[in-house]
Amino acid sequence: MLKQVSLICFLIFSCYMGIEFKELKHLTNELEVNVAASRVWELYRHLGISMLTARELKTVIQSVQVLKGDGGVGTILKLTFVPGNSSYTERFIKIDDEKKVKVAKGLEGGCLAIGCSVQIVRLDIIEKTSDSCIIRSDIGYAVKEEFEANDPKPNIQPLAAAAQITKRFLESSKNDA
């Protein structure tokens, strides 16, 4: 019975997300940070991480534009990459303050531009101790059938770099306090 309920929930979620019924592939990055999960979540919850990453990675990110919203669910964010000829646009579809989870759906660019039918970015801030946590960045994606031979994949490196920037920024400000 539980498996049937899980399958039904997955099908409903898949239809809501516009995902064809097939399992998503995943790329995941995890990084331990010696800062309380609540402090990391403050940065990740709204637009802070996007703005901090853009400021620190000027050789990679040309600009971050908020096309709609204020950082909450429904916000549409566009990142333009150096030299300015490629971009990625996403919509925040879930922000769970209790579980410290943020989910965004790619709208254009990223792996969608090279043959993926769906790109879902999930960020989890997982408490380890009162003074440490794990930043888990996950990209779920599905490849259009006609592009499967090319094996297109999203690039997880910007999310891994954002986690590293968060670690440096928050751990150094913790030491300054």
C-alpha positions in Angstrom: 0.0 0.0 0.0 2.8 2.4 0.9 4.5 1.7 -2.4 1.3 2.5 -4.3 0.8 5.8 -2.4 4.5 6.7 -3.1 4.0 5.9 -6.8 0.8 8.0 -7.0 2.6 10.9 -5.2 5.5 10.6 -7.7 3.1 10.6 -10.7 1.2 13.7 -9.4 4.5 15.5 -8.7 5.9 14.5 -12.1 2.8 15.8 -13.9 2.9 19.0 -11.8 6.6 19.5 -12.7 6.0 18.6 -16.4 8.3 15.6 -16.2 7.6 12.6 -18.4 7.3 9.4 -16.4 10.9 8.3 -16.2 13.4 8.5 -13.4 15.6 11.5 -13.3 19.4 11.2 -13.4 21.2 13.0 -10.6 24.5 14.8 -10.0 25.2 15.6 -6.4 27.8 17.5 -4.4 28.2 17.6 -0.7 30.4 19.9 1.5 30.7 20.0 5.2 30.7 23.5 6.7 31.7 24.3 10.3 28.8 26.7 10.9 25.3 26.2 12.2 22.8 25.0 9.7 20.6 28.0 10.5 23.3 30.5 9.4 23.9 28.6 6.1 20.1 28.5 5.5 19.9 32.3 6.0 22.2 32.7 3.1 20.6 30.0 0.9 17.0 30.6 1.6 16.5 33.8 -0.5 18.8 35.4 -3.0 21.9 35.8 -0.8 23.8 32.8 -2.1 23.2 33.9 -5.8 24.4 37.4 -5.1 27.4 36.3 -3.0 28.4 33.8 -5.7 28.1 36.3 -8.5 30.2 38.8 -6.5 32.9 36.2 -5.8 32.9 34.5 -9.3 33.1 37.5 -11.6 35.2 35.5 -14.0 32.3 33.0 -14.4 29.1 34.9 -13.7 28.5 38.2 -15.6 25.2 39.0 -13.9 22.3 37.8 -11.8 18.9 39.3 -12.6 15.7 38.8 -10.6 13.1 38.7 -13.3 10.2 38.2 -10.9 9.7 37.9 -7.1 11.7 38.6 -4.0 13.5 35.4 -3.4 10.5 33.3 -2.3 8.6 30.6 -4.1 7.8 31.8 -7.6 10.9 33.9 -7.9 12.5 33.7 -11.4 16.2 34.2 -11.5 18.5 34.6 -14.6 22.2 34.0 -14.4 24.3 35.2 -17.4 27.7 33.7 -17.7 31.0 35.2 -19.0 31.5 36.2 -21.8 27.8 36.8 -21.8 26.6 34.5 -24.5 25.0 31.8 -22.3 22.5 32.0 -19.5 20.4 29.9 -17.2 16.9 30.9 -15.9 15.2 29.1 -13.1 12.0 29.4 -10.9 12.0 28.7 -7.2 9.3 26.1 -6.7 9.8 25.0 -3.1 11.3 26.6 0.0 10.9 24.6 3.2 12.3 26.5 6.2 11.7 23.6 8.6 13.7 21.1 6.5 16.0 23.7 5.1 15.3 22.7 1.5 15.1 24.9 -1.6 14.1 23.6 -5.0 14.3 25.4 -8.4 13.1 24.3 -11.8 15.2 25.2 -14.8 13.2 27.2 -17.4 15.8 27.8 -20.1 19.5 27.4 -20.6 21.8 25.1 -18.7 21.3 21.5 -19.8 17.9 22.4 -21.2 19.8 24.1 -24.0 21.8 20.9 -24.9 19.1 18.2 -24.9 17.6 17.8 -21.4 13.9 18.0 -21.0 14.0 18.9 -17.3 16.4 20.3 -14.8 15.6 20.4 -11.1 18.1 22.0 -8.6 17.7 20.9 -5.0 19.7 22.5 -2.2 19.6 20.8 1.3 21.2 22.2 4.4 21.6 19.2 6.7 22.4 19.8 10.3 25.2 17.6 11.7 25.9 19.2 15.1 24.9 22.6 16.5 28.0 24.1 14.9 28.2 22.2 11.6 26.2 21.1 8.6 26.4 19.7 5.1 25.4 21.6 2.0 24.0 19.1 -0.4 23.5 20.3 -4.0 21.7 18.0 -6.3 20.7 18.4 -10.0 18.0 16.1 -11.2 17.7 15.9 -15.0 16.1 14.0 -17.8 17.4 13.8 -21.3 15.2 14.0 -24.4 15.1 10.7 -26.2 16.7 12.2 -29.4 19.7 13.5 -27.4 20.4 10.4 -25.3 23.3 9.3 -27.6 25.0 12.6 -26.8 24.6 12.1 -23.0 24.1 15.8 -22.1 24.6 16.6 -18.5 24.1 19.7 -16.4 27.2 21.3 -14.8 27.2 20.9 -11.0 30.4 22.9 -10.7 28.7 26.3 -10.1 26.7 24.8 -7.2 29.9 23.2 -5.8 31.6 26.6 -6.1 28.7 28.3 -4.4 29.0 25.8 -1.5 32.8 26.5 -1.2 32.2 30.3 -1.3 29.6 29.8 1.5 32.0 27.8 3.5 34.8 30.4 3.2 32.5 33.4 3.8 30.6 32.0 6.9 33.6 30.2 8.5 35.8 33.3 8.2 33.0 35.6 9.5 32.5 33.1 12.4 36.2 33.5 13.3 36.0 37.3 13.1 33.1 37.4 15.6 
